Amino acid sequence: DMKVTQMPRYLIKRMGENVLLECGQDMSHETMYWYRQDPGLGLQLIYISYDVDSNSEGDIPKGYRVSRKKREHFSLILDSAKTNQTSVYFCASSFGTGAYEQYFGPGTRLTVL
Amino acid sequence: GDQVEQSPSALSLHEGTGSALRCNFTTTMRAVQWFQQNSRGSLINLFYLASGTKENGRLKSTFNSKESYSTLHIRDAQLEDSGTYFCAAEWGTGNYKYVFGAGTRLKVIA
């Protein structure tokens, strides 16, 4: 059963705290993505990972970093979270890039107070 | 993103009727993917197209790369079709990435 999982599903943090969002997939997909979704907007790409330790900035990488040490796991890290990073974060994966559809996780709702 | 213009931004349909959603692109896109975001916030894959037309039940989607647009047709709308529909276009050279439209909020009314 093809699946993308995200942990945690809900998270409340205070400004300045560190945040770790985890994503896993069981499809051996090479490519994984982190997006954020804000009200009234589509998803915006934060980072893309083409394979283990092969990460590339997306459209809004500032304030975020990522880690991919195993193909099936992709982490999003916020060092010293800011209130404007309150958002819903989605992870996705695809077999590769170019002619491969994305599969999305259920999302993590992050609130930074 | 600026490269994807999605219309309309909102739409109300009576049950049993239909309509078309559209995405226009400002640059050449390699492929397009359509999603429905339901009331729980989950993104459900509807279609992935590199060209042509695909149909699945009451939904049909077309992607015309040359004329830079894609459409999603919904017929015989049902209450469970309510939600926000997004198109995501794949672009780039070498390593591709997706850019999303802002979405169409669809409400189906009994």
Interface residues (C-beta under 8 A of the other chain):
Chain A: Y33 Y35 G40 L41 G42 L43 Q44 L45 I48 Y50 S56 G58 D59 V88 F90 T97 G98 A99 E101 Q102 Y103 F104 P106 G107
Chain B: G1 V4 Q6 R30 A31 Q33 F35 G41 S42 L43 N45 Y48 A50 F86 A88 E90 G92 N95 Y96 K97 Y98 V99 F100 G101 A102 G103
